[in-house]
Amino acid sequence: MKKNDLYSKEETFFQSKNKIYSAQSVKQIVYSTDIRDFGQVAKSIPCQDACPAKTNIPGYIRAVFEKRYGRAYELNRSANILPGVLGRICARPCESSCRHGETDNGQSVGICHLKRSCADLKPSSHRIIEGLYTPTEKKVAVIGSGPAGLAAAHDLSILGHKVVIFEGMDKPGGMLMYGIPEFRLPRDLLMLEIQNILRLGIQLKTNTAIGSDISFAQLKKEYDAVVVATGCVSPRKFDIPGGNLENVYNGLDFMKAVNEGENPFVGDKVIVIGAGFTAVDCARSAIRLGALDVSINIRKTIEYMRIDETEKYEAQFEGIKTYSLIQPSRIIEDNNKVTGIEFQRTRMEKIDKPPYRVSIPIENSQFSVPTDSVIAALGQSPDMSIISKKPDGMDGVFAAGDFVTGSSDVISAIAGGRKCAGKIDEYLVGKKRKRTVVRLENHATTDRQRSYDFIGKVVMNTIDMEKRLSKSTREVETGYNEDQTHEEAKRCYLCNLKYEIDPLVCIYCSACIDVAPKDCIKMIGNIPVNPDGTYGIYEETDDWNQVLSIAIDNAECIRCGQCLAVCPMDCISVTKTELIEIDT
């Protein structure tokens, strides 16, 4: 399709096969359901593809660059509902997939930090606007007010259903409120973003436990649908001799006590067992409770820890040591109190299936370490006691988040909650009312300067150690200021811009190949098609007699625009691609 095919003076809409076209006097817009367009977006925008909620990352970073912080916040919120929260505690799967972090491209963009900037820098006059559907008079009960429950409740309310959230604790938020320390996630911010969800008319009933305060059968009777989103609240048992002694804590209960304002005894020396975020949160909390010697102890090596590099750095900065290739074998006690712990050394061994590397205990390698307390952060599992059988075996009962998947992360739980809401809406109204499409809009070119490629990653601002210890709840990371935000936003490659060469106009002069700073423009001998209909990896050739076309590999392109500038035939076009939801 050529650039000007759909121009007209007035906006019109028409549908052809699997694409809906919007024609305007100033731009061409296509809403596509073509599998090839979805494949291109997944391949060319790896950060968005890696995000469980499919957040429009290049879109909101571009809005940040333009200092449109409110717009950036809304682009985030349309996908992940808690931008300020996730801008602080997200597991950041997008950053490990960012093409800026690939070999020779530098460090990945600070996507998570820029998400926080949206929330921190948006104007005080910003107002959230949501497209509400007509009320359906259908009632939905959501069990649990953690990220999955909040996400499901938000979307169901948007779709016109009456939603009531039942929460067994005193405050909403689930693990956000009781599992994550306040020095990582300020509670006033958390409550503000929760209130932004509840303001839609969602009723919240706290201190209401299913089974004791209201039965599951009663919920099924009174509501048209029920969502089980209770997460993983049952800690895995610390199954070694002495694991039930005084001053031996499980990580979840320890963090819950800390977050409720209690001061559990830790002593001078603390041993933490575990390799995830909760283990690090427990260790950092123990430092703030006055411990002088805190260590994290893991069965594998540090690169296998289920945390990001920032958390590793912050723990190290606060004096927390990490000991690897050891596992606990028993707790040493005196008069029913912990005095030490015995470890057994382990080694790494390859296997033929995931996770491909496992830790194996080494015989006769035990050694003992004195300690005042032990915190076992070994993960959690769902509590299945509130329901009689699996939700998919009961009509009108659905489940979302960690209750379904097992312990994961906040962004995955939110994605699961939103997906669940879509299924419930289809169940209640008898049809699917939303669908995801690829929005394609013609674009002039990029104004991104080549010099932006060489900007170093902006380091997050943090408070010093003295301030961290003087007030245990004080937030450690203080966010980017506006200048830092703008500088970091420059680094994004804007991978949502798709550069294409029209093979019917191209004269094969190779000027674009000569000017490209990366190996992204290629002579193609064949373009295979995958079984799902998407395009496969380009097959290159250096034989001009076998060249099918000259093509731009958008998985390698850094959107510098130099090919567009030198093309003598004006045969290169730029299209902005975005995943969006529209009404069916």
PAROKOL-570369 format. One record per residue (C-alpha): x, y, z; residue in three letters. Coordinates in steps of 0.001 Angstrom, whole numbers, padded with zeros to 6 digits, always signed. Example, Ala and Ser with C-alpha at 12.3 -4.5 7.8 and 13.67 -1.06 7.14 Angstrom:
// residues 2
+012300-004500+007800ALA+013670-001060+007140SER
END
This chain:
// residues 584
+000000+000000+000000MET+001339+003405-000935LYS+001550+006325+001456LYS-001231+008433-000078ASN-003788+005744-000877ASP-006075+006599+002032LEU-005935+010395+002188TYR-009261+012263+002147SER-010616+015522+003518LYS-012871+013937+006107GLU-012075+010997+008337GLU-013773+007804+007195THR-013602+004174+008277PHE-013881+001067+006145PHE-012891-002549+006595GLN-011083-004808+004155SER-010310-008400+005062LYS-008448-008188+008392ASN-007658-004466+008472LYS-009758-001460+009465ILE-008706+001755+007754TYR-009060+005290+009058SER-008456+007933+006415ALA-007674+011487+007477GLN-006518+014568+005668SER-003168+014562+007473VAL-002326+010937+008202LYS-002914+007375+007135GLN-003976+004986+009901ILE-004496+001257+009598VAL-005822-001024+012357TYR-004486-004443+011460SER-005162-007958+012717THR-002751-009469+010211ASP-000543-012042+011929ILE+002457-010669+010034ARG+002016-007255+011658ASP+001813-008818+015121PHE+004954-010791+014322GLY+006768-007657+013186GLN+005828-005777+016369VAL+007007-008664+018575ALA+010309-008914+016708LYS+011023-005195+016313SER+009901-004017+019778ILE+011441-006617+022125PRO+010871-004521+025264CYS+007101-004437+024726GLN+007020-008089+023721ASP+008825-009016+026960ALA+006393-007000+029112CYS+003605-009311+030357PRO+001156-006387+030202ALA+002396-005342+026718LYS+003020-001746+027824THR+003643+000688+024943ASN+007198+001384+026070ILE+008542+003347+023071PRO+005318+005362+023051GLY+005546+006500+026642TYR+009292+007116+026470ILE+008696+009345+023459ARG+006033+011218+025442ALA+008552+011627+028275VAL+011109+012972+025800PHE+008506+015536+024705GLU+007877+016357+028389LYS+004265+015207+028108ARG+004378+013418+031442TYR+000624+013115+031874GLY+000305+011442+028484ARG+003191+009106+029341ALA+001473+008208+032623TYR-001773+007383+030811GLU-000008+005228+028217LEU+001448+003257+031114ASN-001750+003099+033096ARG-003759+001824+030129SER-001641-001344+030292ALA-000324-001770+033815ASN-002757+000289+036030ILE-000111+001121+038688LEU+002625+003169+036945PRO+004047+004833+040047GLY+004203+001510+041895VAL+005745-000420+039013LEU+008172+002437+038376GLY+009702+001428+041698ARG+009335-002319+042128ILE+008832-003879+038673CYS+010916-006964+037862ALA+011904-005213+034587ARG+011700-008031+032015PRO+011610-005268+029391CYS+015084-004025+030277GLU+016750-007390+029869SER+015244-007479+026357SER+016054-003858+025442CYS+018088-003697+022239ARG+020193-000914+023695HIS+021641-003534+026005GLY+022760-005856+023230GLU+026431-006328+022342THR+028090-003055+021265ASP+024902-001077+021981ASN+025707-000052+025567GLY+023432-000521+028583GLN+019682-001044+028341SER+017457+002007+028670VAL+016215+002757+032207GLY+012649+001858+031232ILE+011481+001306+034797CYS+013006+004559+036050HIS+011286+006458+033232LEU+007986+004843+034204LYS+008505+006304+037662ARG+009284+009702+036127SER+005848+009680+034476CYS+004239+009450+037898ALA+006653+011809+039666ASP+006683+014578+037042LEU+003110+014623+035752LYS+001427+017953+036603PRO-000707+018225+039718SER-003592+019239+037453SER-003479+015900+035632HIS-006808+014089+035640ARG-007305+010447+034739ILE-009862+009934+031979ILE-011198+006461+031234GLU-013596+005270+028523GLY-016456+003744+030514LEU-018942+001263+029083TYR-022695+001287+029714THR-023610-000375+033051PRO-024518-004042+032659THR-026023-004559+036138GLU-023886-007676+036450LYS-022144-008180+039807LYS-018635-009566+040231VAL-016885-010513+043488ALA-013102-010271+043508VAL-011328-012161+046292ILE-008042-010433+047055GLY-006861-006855+046553SER-003338-007573+045383GLY-002147-006543+041915PRO-004109-009253+040072ALA-007325-008523+041966GLY-006962-004772+041495LEU-006297-005192+037761ALA-009300-007464+037281ALA-011545-005155+039329ALA-010384-002094+037384HIS-011087-003567+033955ASP-014403-005123+034995LEU-015558-001792+036365SER-014527-000031+033149ILE-016626-002578+031254LEU-019714-001590+033236GLY-019929-004325+035864HIS-020528-003770+039586LYS-017427-004948+041424VAL-016847-005721+045093VAL-013367-006615+046367ILE-013105-008818+049464PHE-009834-008452+051368GLU-008951-010419+054489GLY-006360-007917+055721MET-006884-004468+057213ASP-005546-002642+054146LYS-005693-003310+050401PRO-002713-004109+048217GLY-001826-007683+049126GLY+001908-008280+048739MET+002346-004654+047667LEU+001207-003558+051117MET+002493-006393+053300TYR+005325-008017+051359GLY+007383-005127+049976ILE+009216-002810+052409PRO+008256+000842+052538GLU+011797+001971+051727PHE+011167+000521+048253ARG+007480+001431+047901LEU+006058+004450+049783PRO+002626+003646+051158ARG+001094+007037+050332ASP+001891+006460+046657LEU+000523+002910+046792LEU-002723+004074+048381MET-003065+006906+045850LEU-002859+004531+042893GLU-005198+002043+044565ILE-007664+004881+045165GLN-007430+005795+041475ASN-008827+002301+040818ILE-011464+002305+043551LEU-012774+005703+042443ARG-014529+003963+039559LEU-017183+002856+042032GLY-015523-000362+043151ILE-016539-001358+046670GLN-013741-002567+048954LEU-014518-004741+051977LYS-011422-005206+054151THR-011077-007503+057171ASN-013406-009890+055367THR-012002-013392+055147ALA-013580-015927+052834ILE-014635-018935+054824GLY-015011-017241+058218SER-016676-013885+057513ASP-018458-014950+054324ILE-018577-018314+052606SER-017445-019015+049086PHE-020823-020614+048393ALA-022554-017388+049411GLN-020408-015374+046994LEU-021288-017756+044187LYS-024962-017350+044996LYS-024983-013554+045272GLU-022678-012646+042361TYR-022783-013339+038642ASP-019068-014145+038641ALA-016330-014651+041223VAL-012600-013999+040760VAL-010114-015793+042998VAL-007013-013567+043156ALA-005569-014407+046555THR-002030-014858+045255GLY+000551-017018+046992CYS+000160-016606+050733VAL+001320-019988+052058SER+005093-019928+052729PRO+007043-023003+051714ARG+008023-025010+054768LYS+011584-024670+056032PHE+011901-028421+056331ASP+015167-028966+058214ILE+015795-029910+061878PRO+015231-026851+064057GLY+013210-025024+061397GLY+010424-024263+063906ASN+012623-022773+066632LEU+012185-019302+068113GLU+013936-016612+066030ASN+013518-018664+062853VAL+011155-016762+060561TYR+009671-017387+057165ASN+010257-014439+054870GLY+006616-013576+054239LEU+005683-013433+057935ASP+008846-011459+058703PHE+008066-008820+056065MET+004417-008676+057120LYS+005475-007946+060702ALA+007920-005248+059573VAL+005342-003626+057297ASN+002790-003562+060113GLU+005230-001540+062211GLY+006503-004346+064428GLU+010170-004880+065326ASN+010846-008629+065226PRO+014024-009678+066994PHE+016969-010187+064643VAL+020021-009825+066894GLY+023467-008835+065690ASP+023952-011589+063115LYS+021251-012648+060641VAL+021289-015496+058142ILE+018829-015154+055236VAL+018063-018188+053074ILE+016677-017546+049594GLY+017503-016100+046168ALA+014548-013846+045324GLY+013297-010329+045976PHE+011774-011320+049320THR+015135-012620+050554ALA+016805-009309+049677VAL+013937-007322+051244ASP+014298-009357+054448CYS+018056-008796+054538ALA+017753-005043+053959ARG+014993-004826+056573SER+017180-006669+059100ALA+019875-004015+058618ILE+017294-001344+059438ARG+016263-003282+062549LEU+019819-002970+063889GLY+021569-006127+062694ALA+025312-005683+062230LEU+026118-008739+060112ASP+023571-009867+057516VAL+024146-012411+054774SER+022079-013970+051982ILE+022826-017634+051421ASN+021985-019416+048167ILE+022255-022936+046719ARG+023381-021791+043259LYS+025617-018906+042214THR+024736-015221+042294ILE+023873-014952+038588GLU+020967-017337+039194TYR+019383-015098+041821MET+015860-014064+040771ARG+016502-010355+041248ILE+017760-007541+039050ASP+021211-005985+039167GLU+019928-002906+041017THR+018786-005010+043975GLU+022101-006863+044033LYS+023959-003562+044083TYR+021810-001973+046794GLU+022166-005016+049046ALA+025923-004950+048618GLN+026040-001187+049238PHE+024204-001697+052529GLU+026836-004200+053638GLY+024889-007395+052985ILE+027093-010307+051971LYS+026049-013098+049595THR+027385-016627+050056TYR+026765-019068+047222SER+026866-022838+046652LEU+025631-023712+050138ILE+022331-025002+051518GLN+021105-025272+055129PRO+021007-028726+056710SER+019998-027975+060332ARG+019526-025194+062881ILE+021789-025261+065922ILE+020020-024331+069138GLU+020477-023831+072850ASP+017443-023760+075158ASN+015084-023646+072163ASN+016792-020551+070712LYS+018919-020258+067618VAL+022664-020122+068156THR+023861-021178+064714GLY+023132-022913+061460ILE+024787-025825+059705GLU+025319-025596+055946PHE+026264-028185+053360GLN+028259-027159+050311ARG+026795-027679+046844THR+028048-027807+043271ARG+026430-026910+039939MET+025593-029689+037518GLU+024220-029541+033958LYS+020981-031295+033020ILE+019159-031631+029690ASP+015955-029779+030598LYS+015085-026429+032244PRO+016584-024933+034348PRO+019577-026799+032787TYR+021746-026135+035835ARG+020929-027551+039268VAL+022717-027542+042599SER+023850-030892+043996ILE+024819-031349+047680PRO+028425-032416+048296ILE+028777-035256+050777GLU+030666-034656+054042ASN+030972-030921+053383SER+029012-029601+056372GLN+030178-026571+058322PHE+028578-024381+060986SER+028060-020618+061277VAL+026939-018817+064464PRO+023852-016629+064145THR+021169-014934+066246ASP+018294-015428+063807SER+017421-017147+060539VAL+014993-015886+057903ILE+013892-018460+055333ALA+012546-016701+052225ALA+011873-019817+050183LEU+008849-018631+048248GLY+005120-019169+048638GLN+002332-021231+047130SER-001416-020584+046687PRO-003847-021354+049504ASP-006445-023626+047904MET-008538-024028+051060SER-011101-021310+050206ILE-012474-023269+047238ILE-013598-026884+046980SER-012147-027553+043526LYS-010275-025808+040734LYS-011941-022601+039476PRO-012109-023885+035882ASP-014362-026655+037150GLY-017009-024271+038491MET-019346-022208+036348ASP-018884-018464+036880GLY-015689-018877+038919VAL-012394-017553+037552PHE-008865-017162+038889ALA-006022-014765+038183ALA-002455-013869+039065GLY-000167-015877+041304ASP-003078-018077+042430PHE-002945-019525+038908VAL+000719-019283+037968THR+002439-019648+041305GLY+004697-016981+042747SER+005746-014552+039996SER+006066-010747+039918ASP+003764-007733+040041VAL+003653-006972+036325ILE+002811-010605+035514SER+000046-010588+038134ALA-001431-007412+036649ILE-001336-008913+033164ALA-003067-012029+034479GLY-005750-009975+036204GLY-006515-007999+033055ARG-006665-011139+030919LYS-009042-012708+033433CYS-011302-009629+033311ALA-011622-010025+029548GLY-012735-013643+029934LYS-015265-012723+032622ILE-016713-009924+030497ASP-017169-012321+027583GLU-018843-014801+029952TYR-021220-012157+031345LEU-022290-010424+028124VAL-021977-013351+025730GLY-019480-011820+023346LYS-015934-010508+023150LYS-016088-006709+023338ARG-012404-005818+022971LYS-009632-007008+020734ARG-005982-006165+020286THR-004890-004760+016938VAL-001738-003247+015489VAL-002202+000450+014832ARG-000108+001559+011850LEU+000389+005273+011221GLU+002569+006851+008560ASN+005439+008794+010113HIS+007765+011411+008621ALA+011067+010190+010071THR+012898+010170+013357THR+014376+013289+014907ASP+016577+011068+017050ARG+020200+012150+016736GLN+022956+009610+016218ARG+024833+011126+019159SER+022084+009835+021487TYR+023463+006323+020973ASP+026524+007208+023001PHE+024795+008677+026066ILE+025581+006607+029146GLY+022741+005265+031266LYS+021633+007806+033875VAL+022219+006425+037366VAL+019261+006520+039756MET+019583+009015+042625ASN+019622+007453+046102THR+019956+008651+049674ILE+023117+007899+051639ASP+023513+005178+054241MET+023098+007492+057225GLU+019672+008631+056022LYS+018637+005060+055262ARG+019302+003971+058831LEU+017991+007109+060547SER+014468+006350+059320LYS+013866+002774+058202SER+010846+003600+056013THR+012539+006413+054068ARG+012548+005695+050321GLU+016049+004843+049118VAL+015631+005775+045462GLU+014600+009406+044943THR+013874+009317+041210GLY+015248+011213+038237TYR+014912+014979+038090ASN+013487+016451+034886GLU+016863+016947+033183ASP+017919+013380+033962GLN+014579+012068+032735THR+014942+013886+029426HIS+018529+012663+029008GLU+017610+009021+029647GLU+014592+009241+027325ALA+016918+010275+024482LYS+018556+006860+024608ARG+015472+004890+023451CYS+015870+003600+019887TYR+012147+004191+019217LEU+011764+000620+018008CYS+008075+001250+017272ASN+009148+003059+014086LEU+009239+000575+011215LYS+011481+001469+008262TYR+010590-000225+004957GLU+011990-000181+001410ILE+009490-000334-001473ASP+011012-002999-003787PRO+008980-001671-006755LEU+010685+001719-006528VAL+014150+000750-005254CYS+016901+000884-007910ILE+019337-001222-005848TYR+021943+001531-005690CYS+023066+000304-002217SER+023439+003876-000919ALA+021410+002934+002167CYS+023663-000055+002862ILE+026772+002113+002592ASP+025517+004724+005068VAL+023977+002381+007672ALA+025981+002412+010950PRO+024702-001091+011813LYS+024311-004265+009777ASP+020593-003659+009420CYS+020071-003192+005658ILE+020587-006435+003797LYS+020480-007995+000377MET+017837-010694+000681ILE+017745-013911-001290GLY+014708-015363+000472ASN+012211-014486+003190ILE+010898-017688+004810PRO+007448-017797+006382VAL+007003-019340+009832ASN+004257-021932+010503PRO+002152-019239+012235ASP+002246-017010+009149GLY+004830-014516+010400THR+008032-013819+008511TYR+011125-015754+009497GLY+014764-014662+009590ILE+015930-013004+006408TYR+018200-015182+004286GLU+020985-012940+002998GLU+022987-013203-000190THR+025989-011342-001591ASP+025219-012455-005142ASP+023407-009658-007003TRP+021925-012235-009370ASN+020060-013834-006461GLN+018884-010658-004720VAL+015127-010720-004203LEU+015119-007293-002570SER+017040-004957-000327ILE+015324-004930+003044ALA+015684-003247+006419ILE+015919-005646+009339ASP+013995-003751+012008ASN+015323-006075+014677ALA+018768-004570+014011GLU+017815-001026+012904CYS+018626+001782+015367ILE+016263+004288+013697ARG+018988+006801+012865CYS+017190+007832+009653GLY+020371+007998+007585GLN+019054+005569+004964CYS+016002+007776+004474LEU+018215+010841+004026ALA+020397+009365+001276VAL+017814+007419-000739CYS+017660+009025-004223PRO+014282+007426-005059MET+012354+008281-001884ASP+011444+004607-001658CYS+011911+004270+002109ILE+008871+004841+004320SER+008467+005039+008100VAL+005443+003658+009960THR+004698+003992+013664LYS+003424+000652+015009THR+001487+000263+018254GLU-000479-002504+019954LEU-003824-001085+021056ILE-007235-002329+022162GLU-010362-001411+020227ILE-014028-002343+020476ASP-015076-005341+018419THR
END
